[in-house]
Amino acid sequence: MKILFLGDSITDVGRNTHNGSLISIGQGYPLLVDGCLSVKYPGEYEFENLGISGNRIVDVYARIKADCWNHEPDLISILIGVNDVWHEFGGRNGVDADRFYNVYKMLVTDTKKALPASRKMILMEPFVLKASATEGAWDLFRGETEKRAEAVRRIAEETDQILLPLQAMFDEAAEKMPASYWLGDGVHPTPAGHQLIADAWVKCFEKNFR
């Protein structure tokens, strides 16, 4: 069973440069998922990480054939959305909530047509906490991220895919330790943050696919 991860820098985490390989698993939650499932179920799974730092939903859609369909994965996991908000603050190149929903839903429906034998996708909810990169416009950053998360929830329900909620998990974690302990700048996970995601991903996977 081939499992393919798509997303932005939260998924990439060095996989583009690690050992010079363009298909390295990287150093984030996909690596932790790979390690966990490879120990628990030796030889049953193959993992590919095709996350690219800086990606928005439109970027993932633009490369979906080359970086997903052509690999013929059995299971696809997608984490995208925070850059669709963040890039609007810096270079006014974000993706508004309605367009995010439309492109994301098109990505899911097109992928199911292209890979009819594949299993349901795991659609991961984008998340954010209040720290150095987000606190300057916190209310807007959080509100807009929640709109993208709601879009993911709607798409999962409308297309019968599997939703992996993450925001509430990070909110709860931030009550135990400062936000930057989990997401260093409010966006990018620390090792502890990646472990939280990996644990949630494995739990979701085992519930739905074992």
N, C-alpha and C positions, 0 to 999 in steps of 0.2 A: 504494500500500500504506500503510494507516494503522497506525501503531505507537503504542500507548497504554501509559503508565507508571503503575502504581499503587504506593502505599506510604505511608510516614510522612514525617517531616521530612527524612530522608536523600534522599528523592526530591523532596519539596516545594521546599525551598531557595528560598523567596521567591516561588514561582509564584503563591501566593494574593494577594500584594500588589503584585507587580512590575507597574508601569504601570497599576495598577487592574484588571488582567485576571484573571479566574478560570481562564483556560485558558492562561496564559503558560507557556512551557517551563521557567521558573525559572532558577537560576544554578548548578546542580549537574551531576551526571553525565548527566541527560537532555539538557541543553544541549550538552554536549561530544559526545554521541552524535549529536545532530541535526547539529551542525556538521561532524563527520567524514563521516557518510554523505551529507550534502547536497553536500559537495564531491566525494566519490568517485563518487557516483551522482546527478548533478543531476536534480531533478524527479521522482525515482522514489518518494520517501517523504514522508509527512506525519506529524508527530509531535504527540502530545498528552500533557501531564503532568497527571495527576489525583491526585498525591500530596497528603496532608494531614498536617501536623505533628501528632504526638501519637497517630496512629492505631495501633490494635492489630488483630489479624486480625478480631475481631468487628466493629470499626468499618468495615473494608473490606468485609466481607460485607454489612453493613447497607446500604451504599450502592452495591452492585455493579450493580444495574439502572440507576440514574440516572447513575452515573459510569463505567460500562463498557458494559453491554449496549446502552444507548440510543445510544451513540456508534458502534456497529457496527465496531469495530476489526478489522483483519486479523491483528494480532499483539499479544498482551498480555504485558507484563513486570511481574512483581510482586517487590517487596522489602519484606518485613514480618517482624517477630518480636522485635526488640530491645525495643520498648515493652511487649510482652507479659511481658517479664521486668522491665524497669525500673520500670513502674508499680506493681509489687507492693511495691517498696522504699519508695516515697513514700506512696502513698495506698491500698495494699492493693487495687489495682484491676487487677492483672495477669491474664493468662490462662494457666492451668496447662498443662503440656506436652500432656496428653491432650486437653484441650479445644481447644488450638491445632491439634493434628493433625486432630481431627474437623471443626472449622469450616473449616480451610484445604482439606481434601479435599472437603468439600461445596461450597466456593466453586469449586474447579476443575471438579468434575463438573457442577455446575449451569451453569457458564459454557459448557462444551462443548455442553451441551444447548441453551442459549439462542443460541449462536453456532456452529452446526455447521460452517459454512464457514470459520471462522477457522483459522489455522495453530496449531501447537503453541505453548503458552505457554513463556516463559522464566521459570523460578522461581529467584530469586536467594537464595542462602544468607545468613541474617543473620550478623553478625560483631561482634566487640568486642575492644578492646585495653585494657591496664591504664593508666589515666590518671585525671584528677581525678574524673570522675563514677563510675568503676567500682572504684577501688582500695580504697575503704572496705570493700567486701564482695566482693573480687575472686574468690575461689574459687567462691562461690555464683553470682555474676554470670556468670562464664565457663561454669560447669557448666550453668546453666539456659539460657544462650544456645546452647550446644552441643546441648541437647535439642531446641530449636526448629529448629536447623539439621538435625539428624537427621530430624525430622519432615518438613522440606521435601525432603530427599533421598528419603525413603520415598514421599512423595506423587508426586514426579517419576517415580519408577520404577513405582509402581503405576498411574498414570494415563497413562503414556507421554508425559510432557512433558520439556522440556529443562532440565536443572539447570545453574546457573551457580555453581560454588563460589567463595567469596570469603575465608573465614577463613584458609586456608593462605596465600593471597596476602598478606594483611595481616600474618600472623605472620612471613612471610619478609621483608617490607618493614621490620618493626620490628627486625630484626636489623641493618639498615643504618643506620637513623636512629631516634631515640626514638619511642615509640608516638604521642605528641602531635603529631609531625610529620605523621602520616598521618590520625589521628583526634584532633582537638583535645582533646576531653574523654574519649576512649576510645570514644565512640559516633558523634559527628558528624564526617564527613570534612572535612579541610582541602582547599584546591584540589588539592594533590598526591594526597590520598586519592580525591577525585572523579575525578581523571585515571586513577588505577589502575582504578577501577570501570569507567569509560568504555572504557578500552582492552580490559579483559576482556570487556565486553559486546559491543563491536564484533567482537572475535575470535570470540566464540561465535556471534554473528549471521551472520557471513560463512561460518563453517563449516557452519551448519545451513540457511541460507536463500539463499545465493548459488550 
